[in-house]
């Protein structure tokens, strides 16, 4: 899904994606019926029906609940998910409770 291409149809059957843009700070809890892509800062808890992407340089200061979590930035709270992917630089300063946790390993 391109950022400049919008349709009324959910992407991949996952519902709509909400974006917190770089340079944006959201103060308060967020609940999404679809996915959530965070490039900025969220000062509050986050809950998404499908997935949450915390991009490199992004930060969540609160707990995070989603089916899938892709962590490249920082979460200062606990994560509850079915699956968590942690990429280089991804950091959780709390507990992670998940069925499956994948961590990117650097080769070479």
C-alpha distances in whole Angstrom, upper triangle without the diagonal:
4,7,9,7,8,10,12,11,10,7,9,12,12,12,11,10,12,13,16,16,18,22,21,24,24,27,27,25,22,21,18,17,14,12,13,12,16,16,20,22,23,27,27,26,22,21,18,18,16,15,15,14,17,16,19,22,20,23,24,27,28,27,24,23,20,20,18,18,17,20,20,21,24,25,29,29,29,26,26,23,23,22,22,20,22,21,24,25,24,26,27,31,31,31,29,29,27,27,26,25,24,25,24,27,28,30,33
4,5,5,8,10,14,13,13,10,13,16,15,15,13,11,13,12,15,15,17,20,20,23,23,27,27,26,23,23,19,20,16,15,15,13,16,16,19,22,23,27,27,27,23,23,20,21,19,17,17,16,18,16,19,21,20,23,24,28,28,28,25,25,22,22,20,20,18,21,20,22,25,26,29,30,30,28,28,26,26,24,24,22,23,22,24,25,24,27,28,31,33,33,30,31,29,30,28,28,26,27,25,28,29,31,33
4,6,7,11,14,14,14,12,15,17,16,15,12,10,11,10,12,11,14,17,17,20,20,24,25,24,21,21,18,19,16,14,13,11,14,13,16,19,20,24,25,25,22,22,19,20,19,17,16,15,17,15,18,19,18,21,22,25,26,27,24,24,22,23,21,20,19,20,19,20,23,24,28,29,29,27,28,26,27,25,24,23,24,22,24,24,23,26,27,30,31,32,30,31,30,31,29,28,27,27,26,29,30,32,34
4,6,10,13,14,15,14,17,19,18,17,14,13,14,13,15,14,16,19,19,22,22,26,27,27,23,24,21,21,18,17,17,15,17,17,19,22,23,27,28,28,25,25,22,23,22,21,20,19,20,19,21,22,21,24,25,29,30,30,27,28,25,26,24,24,22,24,23,24,27,28,31,32,33,30,31,29,30,29,28,26,27,26,28,28,27,30,31,34,35,36,34,35,33,34,33,32,31,31,30,33,33,35,37
4,7,10,11,12,11,14,16,16,15,13,12,14,14,17,16,19,22,21,24,24,28,28,27,24,23,20,20,17,16,17,16,19,19,21,24,25,29,29,29,25,25,22,22,21,20,20,19,22,21,23,25,23,26,27,30,31,31,28,28,25,25,24,24,23,25,24,26,28,29,32,33,33,31,31,29,29,28,28,26,28,27,29,30,28,31,32,35,36,36,34,35,33,34,32,32,31,31,30,33,34,36,38
4,7,8,10,10,13,14,14,13,10,11,12,13,16,16,20,22,21,24,23,26,26,25,22,21,18,17,15,15,16,15,18,19,21,24,24,27,28,27,24,23,20,20,19,19,19,19,22,21,24,25,24,26,26,29,30,29,26,26,23,24,23,23,23,25,25,26,28,29,32,32,32,30,30,28,28,27,27,27,28,28,30,30,29,31,32,35,35,36,33,34,32,33,32,32,31,32,31,35,35,37,40
4,5,8,9,12,13,13,11,10,12,14,15,19,19,23,25,24,26,25,28,28,26,23,21,18,17,15,15,17,17,21,22,24,26,26,29,29,28,25,23,20,20,19,19,20,21,24,24,27,28,26,28,28,31,31,31,27,26,24,24,23,24,24,27,27,28,31,31,34,34,33,31,30,28,28,28,28,28,30,30,32,33,31,33,34,37,37,37,34,34,32,33,32,32,32,33,33,36,37,39,42
4,7,9,12,12,13,10,9,11,14,16,20,21,24,27,25,26,25,28,27,25,22,20,16,15,13,15,17,18,21,23,25,27,26,29,28,27,24,22,19,18,18,19,20,21,24,25,28,30,27,29,28,31,31,30,27,25,23,23,23,24,25,28,29,29,31,31,34,33,33,30,29,27,28,28,28,29,31,31,34,34,32,34,34,37,37,36,34,34,32,32,32,33,33,34,34,38,39,41,44
4,6,9,8,10,8,8,11,14,17,20,22,25,28,26,28,26,29,28,26,22,20,16,14,12,14,16,18,21,23,25,27,26,30,29,27,23,21,18,16,16,17,19,20,24,24,28,30,27,29,28,31,30,29,26,24,21,21,21,23,23,26,27,29,31,30,33,33,32,29,28,25,25,25,26,26,29,29,33,33,31,33,33,36,36,35,32,32,30,30,29,30,30,32,32,36,37,39,42
4,6,5,6,4,5,8,12,14,18,20,23,26,24,25,24,26,25,23,19,17,13,11,8,10,13,15,18,21,23,25,24,27,26,24,20,18,14,13,12,13,16,17,20,21,25,27,24,26,25,28,27,26,22,20,17,17,17,19,20,23,24,26,27,27,30,29,28,25,24,21,21,21,22,23,26,26,29,30,28,30,29,32,32,31,28,28,26,26,26,27,27,29,29,32,34,36,40
4,5,6,6,6,8,12,14,17,19,22,25,24,25,24,27,26,24,20,18,14,12,9,9,12,13,17,19,22,24,23,27,26,24,20,18,15,13,11,12,14,15,18,19,23,25,23,24,24,27,27,25,22,20,17,16,15,17,17,20,22,23,26,25,29,28,27,24,23,20,20,20,20,20,23,23,26,27,25,27,28,31,31,30,27,27,24,25,24,24,24,26,26,29,31,33,36
4,5,8,9,11,14,16,20,21,24,28,26,28,26,29,28,25,22,19,16,14,10,11,14,15,19,21,24,26,25,28,27,25,21,19,15,13,11,12,15,16,19,20,23,26,24,26,25,28,28,26,22,20,16,15,14,16,17,20,22,24,26,26,29,29,27,24,22,19,18,18,19,19,22,23,26,27,25,27,28,31,31,29,26,26,23,23,22,23,22,24,25,28,30,32,35
4,6,9,11,15,17,21,23,26,29,27,28,26,29,27,24,21,18,14,12,9,11,14,16,20,23,25,27,25,28,27,24,21,18,14,12,10,12,15,17,21,22,26,28,26,27,26,29,27,25,22,19,16,14,14,17,18,22,24,26,27,26,30,29,27,24,22,19,18,18,20,21,24,25,28,29,27,29,28,31,31,29,26,25,23,22,22,23,24,26,27,30,32,34,38
4,7,8,12,14,18,20,23,26,24,25,23,25,24,21,17,15,11,9,6,7,11,13,17,19,22,23,22,25,23,21,17,14,10,8,6,8,12,14,17,19,23,25,22,23,22,25,23,21,18,16,12,11,11,14,15,19,21,22,24,23,26,25,23,20,18,16,15,16,17,18,21,22,26,27,24,25,25,28,27,26,23,22,20,20,20,21,21,24,24,28,30,33,36
4,7,10,13,16,19,22,25,23,23,21,23,22,19,15,13,9,7,4,7,10,13,16,19,21,22,21,24,22,20,16,14,10,9,8,10,12,15,18,20,23,25,22,23,22,24,23,22,18,16,13,13,14,16,17,20,22,23,25,23,26,25,24,21,20,18,18,18,20,20,23,24,28,28,25,27,26,29,28,27,25,24,22,23,23,24,24,26,27,31,33,35,39
4,7,10,13,16,19,22,19,20,19,21,20,18,14,12,9,7,5,6,8,11,14,17,18,20,19,22,21,19,16,14,11,10,10,11,12,14,17,18,22,23,20,21,20,23,22,21,18,17,14,15,15,16,17,20,21,22,23,23,25,25,24,22,21,19,20,20,20,21,23,24,27,27,24,26,26,28,28,28,25,25,24,25,24,25,25,27,27,31,33,35,38
4,6,10,12,15,18,16,17,16,19,18,16,13,12,8,9,6,5,5,7,10,13,15,17,16,19,18,17,14,13,10,10,9,9,9,10,13,14,18,19,16,18,17,20,20,19,16,15,13,14,13,14,14,16,18,18,20,19,22,22,22,19,19,18,19,18,18,18,20,21,24,23,21,23,23,25,25,25,23,24,22,24,23,23,23,24,24,28,30,32,35
4,7,9,13,15,13,14,12,15,15,13,10,10,7,9,8,6,5,6,8,11,12,14,13,16,16,15,12,12,10,12,11,10,9,10,12,13,17,18,15,16,15,18,18,18,15,15,14,15,15,14,15,16,17,17,18,18,20,21,21,19,19,18,20,20,19,19,21,21,24,23,21,22,22,24,24,25,23,24,23,25,24,24,24,25,25,29,30,33,36
4,6,9,12,10,12,11,14,15,14,11,12,10,13,11,9,6,5,6,7,9,11,11,15,15,15,12,13,12,14,14,12,10,9,10,11,14,14,12,13,13,17,17,18,15,16,15,17,16,15,14,15,15,15,16,17,19,20,21,19,20,20,22,21,19,19,20,19,21,21,19,20,20,23,24,25,23,24,24,26,25,24,24,24,24,27,28,31,34
4,7,9,6,8,8,11,13,13,10,13,12,15,14,11,8,6,5,6,6,8,8,12,13,14,12,14,13,16,16,14,11,10,10,10,13,12,9,11,11,14,15,16,15,16,16,19,17,15,15,15,15,13,14,15,17,18,20,19,20,20,23,22,20,20,19,19,21,19,18,19,19,21,22,23,23,24,24,27,26,24,24,24,24,27,28,32,34
4,6,6,9,10,14,16,16,14,16,16,18,17,14,11,8,7,5,5,9,11,14,16,17,15,17,17,20,19,17,14,12,11,10,12,11,9,12,13,16,18,19,18,20,19,22,20,18,16,16,15,14,15,17,19,21,22,21,23,23,25,24,22,21,21,20,21,19,18,20,21,22,24,26,25,27,27,29,28,26,26,25,25,28,28,31,33
4,5,8,11,15,17,18,17,19,19,22,20,17,13,10,8,5,4,8,11,14,17,18,17,19,19,22,22,19,15,13,11,10,10,9,8,10,13,16,18,20,19,21,21,24,21,19,17,16,14,12,14,16,18,20,23,22,24,24,27,25,22,21,20,19,19,17,17,18,20,21,24,26,25,27,27,30,29,26,26,24,24,26,26,29,31
4,7,10,13,16,18,17,20,20,24,22,20,16,14,11,8,5,8,11,13,16,19,18,21,21,25,24,21,18,16,14,13,13,10,9,11,13,15,18,21,20,23,23,26,24,21,20,18,17,14,15,17,18,21,24,23,26,27,29,28,25,24,23,21,21,19,19,20,21,22,24,27,27,29,30,33,31,29,28,27,26,29,29,32,34
4,7,10,13,14,14,17,17,21,20,18,14,12,9,8,5,6,8,11,14,16,15,18,19,22,22,20,16,15,13,13,14,12,10,11,12,14,16,19,18,21,21,24,23,20,19,18,17,15,15,16,17,20,22,22,24,25,28,27,24,24,23,22,23,20,19,20,21,21,23,26,26,28,28,31,30,28,28,27,27,30,30,34,36
4,6,10,12,12,16,17,20,20,18,14,13,10,10,6,5,6,7,10,13,13,17,18,21,22,20,16,16,13,14,15,13,10,9,10,11,13,16,16,19,20,24,22,20,19,18,17,15,14,14,15,17,20,20,22,24,27,26,24,24,23,22,23,20,19,19,19,19,21,23,24,26,27,30,30,28,28,27,27,30,31,35,37
4,6,8,9,12,14,17,18,16,13,13,10,11,8,6,5,6,8,10,11,14,15,19,20,18,15,15,14,15,17,15,12,11,10,10,12,14,14,17,18,22,21,19,19,18,19,16,15,14,15,16,18,19,21,22,25,25,23,24,23,23,25,22,20,20,19,19,20,23,23,25,26,29,29,27,28,28,28,31,32,36,39
4,7,9,13,15,19,20,19,15,16,13,14,11,8,6,5,6,10,11,14,17,20,22,20,17,18,16,18,20,17,14,12,10,10,11,13,15,17,19,23,23,20,21,20,21,18,16,15,14,15,18,19,21,23,26,26,24,25,25,25,27,24,22,21,19,19,20,22,23,25,26,30,30,28,29,29,30,33,34,38,41
4,7,10,13,17,18,17,15,16,14,16,14,11,7,6,5,7,9,12,14,18,20,19,16,18,16,19,21,19,16,13,11,10,10,12,13,15,17,21,21,20,21,20,21,19,17,15,14,14,16,17,19,21,24,25,23,25,25,26,27,25,22,21,19,19,19,21,22,23,24,28,28,27,29,29,30,34,35,39,42
4,7,10,14,15,15,13,15,13,16,14,12,8,7,5,5,6,8,11,14,17,16,14,16,15,18,21,20,16,14,10,10,8,9,10,11,14,17,18,17,19,18,20,18,17,14,14,13,14,14,16,17,21,22,21,22,23,24,26,24,21,20,18,18,18,19,19,20,21,24,25,25,26,27,29,32,34,37,40
4,7,10,12,11,9,12,11,14,13,12,8,9,7,6,5,6,8,11,13,13,11,13,14,16,19,19,15,14,11,12,10,11,10,10,12,15,16,15,17,17,19,17,17,14,15,14,15,14,15,16,19,20,19,21,21,23,25,24,21,20,18,19,19,20,19,20,20,23,24,23,25,26,27,31,33,36,39
4,7,9,10,9,12,13,16,16,15,12,13,10,8,6,5,6,8,11,11,11,14,15,18,21,21,18,16,13,15,13,12,10,9,10,13,15,14,17,18,20,19,19,16,18,16,16,15,14,15,17,19,19,21,22,24,27,25,22,22,20,21,20,20,19,19,19,22,23,23,25,26,28,31,34,37,40
4,5,6,7,11,12,16,16,16,13,15,13,11,8,6,5,6,8,9,9,13,14,17,21,21,18,17,15,17,15,14,12,10,10,12,13,14,16,17,20,19,19,17,19,18,18,16,15,15,17,18,18,20,21,23,26,25,22,22,21,23,22,22,20,20,20,22,22,22,24,25,27,30,33,36,39
4,7,9,13,15,19,20,20,17,19,17,15,11,9,6,5,8,10,11,14,17,20,23,24,21,21,18,20,19,17,14,12,10,12,13,15,17,20,22,22,22,20,23,21,20,18,16,15,17,18,19,21,23,25,28,28,24,25,23,26,24,24,22,21,20,22,22,23,25,27,28,32,34,37,40
4,7,10,13,17,18,19,17,20,18,16,12,10,6,5,6,7,9,12,15,17,21,22,19,20,18,20,19,17,14,12,10,10,11,13,15,17,20,20,21,20,22,21,20,17,16,15,16,16,17,18,21,22,25,25,22,23,22,25,24,24,21,21,19,21,21,21,22,24,25,29,31,34,37
4,7,10,13,15,16,15,18,17,15,11,9,6,7,5,5,6,8,11,13,17,19,16,16,15,18,17,16,12,11,9,10,9,10,11,14,16,17,18,17,20,19,18,15,15,13,14,14,14,15,17,18,22,22,19,20,20,22,22,22,19,19,18,19,19,19,20,21,22,26,28,31,34
4,6,10,12,12,11,15,14,12,9,9,7,9,8,6,5,6,8,11,14,16,12,13,12,15,15,14,11,11,9,11,10,10,10,12,14,14,15,14,17,17,17,14,15,14,16,15,14,15,16,17,20,19,17,18,17,20,20,20,18,19,18,20,20,19,20,20,21,25,27,30,33
4,7,9,11,11,15,15,14,11,12,10,13,11,8,6,5,6,7,11,12,10,11,11,15,15,15,13,13,12,14,12,10,9,11,11,11,13,13,17,17,18,15,17,16,17,16,15,14,15,15,17,17,15,16,17,19,20,21,19,20,19,22,20,19,19,19,19,23,24,27,30
4,6,7,8,12,13,13,10,12,12,15,14,11,7,6,5,6,9,9,6,8,8,12,13,14,12,14,13,16,14,11,10,10,10,9,11,11,14,15,16,15,17,16,19,18,15,15,15,15,16,15,13,14,15,17,18,20,18,20,20,23,22,20,20,19,19,23,24,27,30
4,7,9,13,15,15,14,16,15,19,17,14,11,8,7,5,7,7,5,8,10,13,15,17,15,17,17,19,17,14,12,11,10,9,11,12,15,17,19,18,20,20,22,20,18,16,16,15,16,14,13,15,16,18,20,22,21,23,23,25,24,22,21,20,20,23,23,26,29
4,7,10,13,14,13,16,16,20,19,16,13,11,9,8,10,8,5,7,9,11,14,16,15,18,18,21,19,16,15,13,12,10,11,12,14,16,18,18,21,21,24,22,20,19,18,17,18,16,14,15,16,18,20,22,21,24,24,27,26,24,23,22,22,25,26,29,31
4,6,9,11,11,15,16,20,20,17,13,12,9,10,11,9,6,5,6,8,11,13,13,16,17,21,19,16,15,14,13,10,10,10,11,13,16,16,19,20,23,22,19,19,18,18,19,16,14,14,14,15,17,20,20,22,23,26,26,23,24,23,23,26,27,30,33
4,6,8,8,12,13,17,18,16,12,12,10,12,14,12,8,6,5,6,8,10,11,14,15,19,18,15,15,14,15,12,11,10,10,12,14,14,17,18,22,21,19,19,19,19,21,18,16,15,14,15,16,18,18,20,22,25,25,23,24,23,24,27,28,32,35
4,7,9,13,15,19,20,18,15,15,13,15,17,14,11,8,6,5,7,10,11,15,17,21,20,17,18,16,17,14,12,10,10,11,14,15,17,19,23,23,21,22,21,22,23,20,18,16,15,14,15,18,19,21,23,26,26,24,26,25,26,29,31,34,37
4,7,10,13,17,18,17,14,15,14,17,18,17,13,10,7,6,5,7,9,12,15,18,19,16,18,17,18,15,13,11,10,10,12,13,15,17,21,21,20,21,21,22,24,21,19,17,15,15,14,16,17,19,21,24,25,23,25,25,27,30,31,35,38
4,7,10,14,15,14,12,14,13,16,19,18,14,11,8,7,4,5,6,8,11,15,16,14,16,15,17,15,13,10,10,8,9,10,12,14,17,18,17,19,19,21,23,21,18,16,14,14,13,14,14,16,17,21,22,21,23,23,25,28,30,34,37
4,7,10,12,11,8,11,11,14,17,17,13,11,8,9,7,6,5,6,8,12,13,11,13,13,16,14,13,10,12,10,10,10,11,12,15,16,15,17,17,19,22,20,17,16,14,15,14,15,14,15,16,19,20,19,21,21,23,27,29,32,36
4,7,9,9,8,12,13,16,19,20,16,15,11,13,10,8,6,5,6,9,11,11,14,15,17,17,16,13,15,13,12,10,10,10,13,14,14,17,18,20,23,22,19,18,16,18,16,16,15,14,15,17,18,18,20,22,24,27,30,33,37
4,6,6,7,10,12,15,19,20,17,16,13,16,14,12,8,6,5,8,9,10,12,14,17,17,17,15,17,16,14,12,11,10,12,13,14,16,18,20,23,22,19,19,18,20,19,18,16,16,15,17,18,18,20,21,23,27,29,32,36
4,7,9,13,15,18,22,23,20,19,17,19,17,14,11,8,6,7,9,11,14,17,20,20,20,18,20,18,17,14,12,10,11,13,14,17,19,22,25,25,22,22,20,23,21,20,18,16,15,16,17,18,20,22,24,28,31,33,37
4,7,10,14,16,20,22,19,19,17,20,18,16,12,9,6,5,6,9,11,14,17,19,19,18,20,19,17,14,12,10,10,11,12,14,17,19,22,23,20,21,19,22,21,20,17,16,14,15,15,16,17,20,21,25,28,30,34
4,7,10,13,16,18,16,16,14,17,16,14,10,9,5,6,5,6,8,11,14,15,16,15,18,17,15,12,11,9,10,9,10,11,14,15,19,19,16,17,16,19,19,18,15,15,13,15,14,14,15,17,18,22,24,27,31
4,6,9,13,15,12,12,11,14,13,12,8,8,6,8,6,5,6,8,11,11,12,11,15,14,14,11,11,10,12,11,10,11,12,14,17,16,13,14,14,17,17,16,14,15,14,16,15,14,15,16,17,21,23,26,30
4,6,9,12,9,11,11,14,15,14,11,12,10,11,8,6,5,6,8,9,11,11,15,15,15,12,14,12,14,12,10,10,10,11,14,14,11,13,13,16,17,17,15,17,16,18,16,15,14,15,15,19,20,24,27
4,7,8,6,7,8,11,12,12,10,12,12,14,11,8,6,5,6,5,7,8,12,13,14,12,14,14,16,14,11,10,10,10,12,11,8,10,11,14,15,16,14,17,16,19,17,15,15,14,15,18,20,23,26
4,6,5,8,10,14,16,16,14,16,15,17,14,11,8,7,5,5,8,11,14,16,17,15,18,17,19,16,13,12,11,9,11,10,8,11,13,16,18,19,17,20,19,22,20,17,16,15,14,17,18,21,24
4,6,9,12,15,17,18,16,19,18,20,17,13,10,8,4,4,8,11,14,17,18,17,20,19,21,18,15,13,11,9,9,7,7,10,13,15,18,20,18,21,21,23,21,18,17,15,14,16,16,20,22
4,7,10,13,16,18,17,20,20,22,19,16,13,10,8,5,7,11,13,16,18,18,21,21,24,21,18,16,14,12,11,9,9,11,13,15,18,20,20,23,23,26,24,21,20,18,17,19,19,22,24
4,7,10,13,14,14,17,17,19,17,13,12,9,8,5,6,9,11,14,16,15,18,19,21,19,16,15,14,13,13,11,10,11,12,14,16,18,18,21,21,24,23,20,19,18,18,20,21,25,27
4,6,9,11,11,15,16,19,17,13,12,10,9,6,5,6,8,10,13,13,16,17,21,19,16,16,14,14,15,12,10,10,10,11,13,16,16,19,20,23,22,19,20,18,19,22,23,26,29
4,6,8,8,12,13,17,15,12,13,10,11,8,6,5,6,8,10,11,14,15,19,18,15,16,15,16,17,14,12,11,9,10,11,14,14,17,18,21,21,19,20,19,20,23,25,28,31
4,7,9,13,15,19,18,15,16,14,14,11,8,6,5,6,10,11,15,17,21,20,18,19,17,19,19,17,14,12,10,10,11,13,15,17,19,23,23,21,22,21,23,25,27,31,33
4,7,10,13,17,17,14,16,14,16,13,10,7,6,5,7,9,12,15,18,18,16,18,17,19,21,18,15,13,11,10,10,12,13,15,17,21,21,20,21,21,23,26,28,32,35
4,7,10,14,14,12,14,13,16,14,11,8,7,5,5,6,8,11,15,15,14,16,16,19,21,19,15,13,10,10,9,9,10,11,14,17,18,17,19,20,22,25,27,31,34
4,7,10,10,9,11,11,14,13,11,8,9,7,6,5,6,8,12,12,11,14,14,17,19,18,14,13,10,12,10,10,10,10,12,15,16,15,17,18,20,23,26,29,33
4,7,9,8,12,13,16,16,15,11,13,11,8,6,5,6,9,11,11,14,15,18,21,20,17,16,13,15,13,12,10,10,10,13,14,14,17,18,21,24,27,30,34
4,5,6,10,12,15,16,16,13,16,14,12,8,7,5,8,9,9,12,14,17,20,20,17,17,15,17,16,14,12,11,10,12,13,13,15,17,20,23,26,29,33
4,7,10,13,17,18,18,16,19,17,14,10,8,5,5,7,9,11,14,17,21,21,18,18,17,19,18,16,13,11,9,10,11,12,14,17,19,23,26,28,32
4,7,10,13,15,16,14,17,16,14,10,9,6,6,5,6,8,11,14,17,18,15,16,15,18,17,15,12,12,9,10,10,10,11,14,16,19,22,25,28
4,6,10,11,12,11,14,13,12,8,9,7,8,6,5,6,8,11,14,15,11,12,11,15,14,13,10,11,10,12,11,10,10,12,14,17,20,23,26
4,7,9,11,11,15,15,14,11,12,10,11,9,6,5,6,8,11,12,9,11,11,15,16,15,12,14,12,14,12,10,10,10,11,15,17,20,23
4,6,7,8,12,13,12,10,13,12,14,11,7,6,5,6,9,8,5,7,8,12,13,14,11,14,13,16,13,11,10,9,10,14,16,19,22
4,7,9,13,15,15,14,16,16,17,14,11,9,6,5,6,6,4,7,10,13,15,16,15,17,17,19,17,14,12,10,10,13,14,18,20
4,7,10,13,14,13,16,16,19,16,13,11,9,8,9,6,5,6,8,11,14,15,15,18,18,21,19,16,15,13,13,16,17,20,23
4,6,9,11,11,15,16,19,17,13,13,10,11,11,8,6,5,6,8,10,13,13,16,17,20,19,16,16,14,15,17,19,23,25
4,6,8,8,12,13,17,15,12,13,11,13,14,11,8,6,5,6,8,10,10,13,15,18,18,15,16,15,17,19,21,25,28
4,7,9,13,15,19,18,15,16,14,16,17,14,11,8,6,5,6,10,11,14,17,20,20,18,19,18,20,22,24,28,30
4,7,10,13,17,17,14,16,15,17,19,16,13,10,7,6,5,7,9,12,14,18,18,17,19,18,21,23,25,29,32
4,7,10,14,14,12,15,14,17,19,17,14,11,7,7,5,5,6,8,11,15,15,14,17,17,20,22,25,28,31
4,6,10,10,9,11,12,15,17,16,13,11,8,10,7,6,5,6,8,12,12,11,14,15,18,20,23,27,30
4,7,9,9,12,14,17,20,19,16,14,11,13,11,8,6,5,6,9,11,11,14,16,19,22,25,28,32
4,5,7,10,12,16,19,19,16,15,13,16,13,11,8,6,5,7,8,9,12,15,17,21,24,27,30
4,7,10,13,17,20,21,18,18,16,19,17,14,10,8,5,5,6,9,11,14,17,20,24,26,30
4,7,10,13,17,18,15,15,14,17,16,14,10,9,6,6,5,6,8,11,14,17,20,23,26
4,6,10,13,14,11,12,11,14,14,12,8,9,7,8,6,5,6,8,11,14,18,20,24
4,6,10,12,9,11,11,15,15,14,11,12,10,11,8,6,5,6,8,11,14,17,21
4,7,8,6,8,9,13,14,13,11,13,12,14,11,8,6,5,6,9,12,15,19
4,6,5,9,11,15,16,17,15,17,16,17,14,11,9,6,5,8,10,13,16
4,6,9,12,15,17,18,17,20,19,21,17,14,11,8,6,8,8,12,14
4,6,10,13,15,17,16,19,19,22,19,15,14,10,10,11,11,15,17
4,7,10,13,14,13,16,16,18,16,13,12,9,9,12,13,17,19
4,6,9,11,11,14,15,18,16,13,13,11,12,14,15,19,22
4,6,7,8,11,13,16,15,12,13,12,14,16,18,22,25
4,7,9,13,15,19,18,15,17,15,18,19,21,25,27
4,7,10,13,17,17,15,17,16,19,21,23,27,29
4,6,10,13,14,12,15,15,18,20,23,26,29
4,6,10,10,9,12,12,16,18,21,25,28
4,7,9,9,13,14,18,20,24,27,30
4,5,7,10,13,16,19,22,25,29
4,7,10,13,17,19,23,25,29
4,7,10,13,16,19,21,25
4,7,10,13,16,19,22
4,7,9,13,15,19
4,6,10,12,16
4,7,9,13
4,6,10
4,7
4
